[in-house]
Amino acid sequence: MLIPHGEGGSKSVSVSATVLKLVFGVSVIVLASALTAAFGVVSRSVDLARASRLERENHVLAQEVGLLGQHVRTLSDTLSMISRHDDEVRLVAGLDPLDPEVRLAGIGGPVGSWAERDTLNRDGGAIGQQALRVHVDLDALTRQANLVAASFREASESLSSQIQRLAATPSIMPTQGYITSGFTMVRYHPILHENRPHLGIDITAPYGTPIVAPASGRVIKVGWENGYGLTVELDHGYGVQTLYGHMSRTAVQLGTLVHRGDRIGFVGSTGLATGPHVHYEVIVNGRPTDPMKFIMPDVIAD
């Protein structure tokens, strides 16, 4: 019923149930279509935003992987330089350089398989392939670094042993003077007047001239020795011992640890001696050896 506020008669409008159903159905369809369209627009906007964000993230990741690759190449150059220095150190330490095949085994490609490689190959795309290359390079550099570290440890131990051995090897004159008698298996003795071996060298010097140790060692004898007079003996290790005879007085005690250049006594003429000098012997593995083989120039000894 339509009843106007002013003049005019009222009207009666009738609508059938079928029409109402039709209008309601159309309204529902229109509303559903509008909601579907709105959801599609919103969903597409979300997808576009997500795609844009992923693109930015991928761009950042690609840059970072590229930088990592540059750092890996720089590290590779540094390790190559260290490897060259390692060969030099090994030579100084008395070791042979590492075999090139051993170094290649240390820096080659990855051994076996690992899950990340398959995943990056399958799903990583271009960035995944780039990351895979960095992974492989890092794996190789890790093995190379471990190889160089082990080589340096070996060289360090050998060099330390070499330094200790050199420090214990006689290399300088035990006193300042003149060599008046050399090492020989037959020599006419000036006092006994008979041929006898002379298993050292005689260094003539003024009475009281200091006598020094030609290398690091430990004093194993201090006292009188028949023929040699007042004597000092040193044990340098590595099978090397030295003897100093005819001293006027000693400057060390039994068991004293001395180093190259330390004073151990003074020149004299005790024992069978015709004048002030020091009788100097070097014994290697129990056998007398010519001391001149152990006397080096100062530039080498120091």
C-alpha positions, 0 to 999 in steps of 0.5 A: 500500500502506497499512501501519500502524505498530501492529496491523492488516493492511495495505491495498492501494489502487489508483487508475486513470490516468484518475482521476489525470489527472482529479485533476491536471486539476482541480488545474491548473484550480483553481490557474490560477483562483486565480492569475488571481484573485490577478492580478486583485486585484493588478492592480485594486489597482495600477490603483486606486493609479495612478488615485488618484495621477493624481487627486491630480496632476490636482488639483495641476495644476488648482490650479497652472493656476488660480494661473497664470491669476490671475497672468496677470490681474494681469499684464494689469492691470499692462500696462494701467496701463503702457499708460496711462502710455505714452500720457502719456509719448508726449504729453510726448515730443511723440508722438501716443498709439498708435492704439487699433486698433494696441493691439488688434492687439497684445493680440488672440487668437493668430494662426494655429494651434499644435500644443499648442492642438489637443492640449489641445482633443482630449485635455486635458479640463477642465484642458487647456481651462483651460491653453489659456486661460492659453496664449492670454492669455500669448500676448496679453500677450507681444505687448502687452508687446513693443508697449509696450516698442517704444513706450517706446523710441520715446518715450525717443528722442523725449524725449531729443531734446526735452530736447536741443533745449530745452537748446539753445533760448534761454530767459532774459535774458542779463543783469540790466537794463532793455530800452531798445531793442527789435527793429525793422526801422527805428530812428533810430540815436542815433550815426549819426543815420539810420534803420537796422534794429535786429535785436536788443534792447538791455539796459542794465545797470551796467558789468561786469554778468555776461552769461550764455548763455541756452542750451547752445551752442558759442562760434563767435566771440570778438573785435571786430565793427564796430559791435558792439564786443567780441562773442561768438557762440554756435551752439546747434544746430538752426539757432539762433545768438545774438550779444552785443555791446558787451562790456567783456571776454569770459569764454570762448574760441573753441570753448568749450562752454557751458550755460544760465547759464554766464558768457560776458562782461561788460557794456560800451560798446565799439563804437557805444554811448552807454552800458553795455549788451549788444546781444542777437540771436537768429538762426534759420536765418540770419534775425534773430528778435525775442529777446523770443520766446525769453525765458521766465519763470524758472519755465519756463526752469528 
